[in-house]
């Protein structure tokens, strides 16, 4: 009996070890599949935009918007280090049109996952602001576009926010622009990165986020479901991400920034028909801001899918965008 009991115990331990190994292997698979990004704008969806520059760029094929009204011919290619870890970040800087750049307000614009500064969803809002008298700085996040490839992965904003703050440091310390006249703009997962940066640097004056997520853990669950992975692999994916890349993707979250606004202006917009990141996240961010004693403007765009409002409601988007930044950093 004792020998049989020992065999049963050993068998159970072996099965348990196999289960653990399988669970961690599943977490590694999930982390690798969902975190690896296409460097240098090589994602196939971006192929039509690889020749885009601020001076000349095309709209997405679904729209016939004439981009010439938003062209920015006087752009400069710049590089600077990310804050803290010195990763080299690539950007396009465009001085304000018909305004002295030293007194003009400035906005840093940040793309989303697997995109880059060549994306029309970054170039068009940059053009809207630039022609309205703003300096604009469009950046490539690490592992994207022309910025330094560190590990070829996206970290959910918990590392990339340093790239945004490196851009802010460049404008404030190198260009000597007043901090109270520098704002942030982000779309999609770039919006989440902007929100994290907004929370980490209390001197950032204002931020506009278009289609961010809110709570990181809820978003991971949604991503697993969207990609047809078992939800139970969430913990393993986060754990293996920490092991493989030496950072915790859940360490920072846009939702936490809502407790750090301290009266600073934030604009939230999201498409009601967003199939990529649920419109629920916009309501969650607004509710969290209110819970911390601050009302924030919220524009939910009926019928619009992910980050599409700027092309489907161009005039209204431009009016709201320019008015928000002029009111808060333009004086």
Secondary structure, 3 states (H helix, E strand, C coil): CHHHHHHHHHHHHHHHHHHHHHHHHHHHHHHHHHHECCHHHCCHHHHHHCCCECCECCCCCCCCCCHHHHCCCCEEEEEEECCCCCCEEEEEEECCCCCCCCCCCEEEEECCCCCCCCCHHHHHHHHHHHHCCCEEEEECCCCCCCCCCCCCECCCCCCCHHHHHHHHHHHHHHCCCCHHHEEEEEECHHHHHHHHHHHHCCCCCEEEEECCCCCHHHHHHHHHHHCCCCHHHHHHHHHHHHHHHCCCCCCCCHHHHCCCCCCCEEEEEEECCCCCCCCHHHHHHHHHHHHCCCCCEEEEECCCCCCCHHHHCHHHHHHHHHHHHHHHHCC
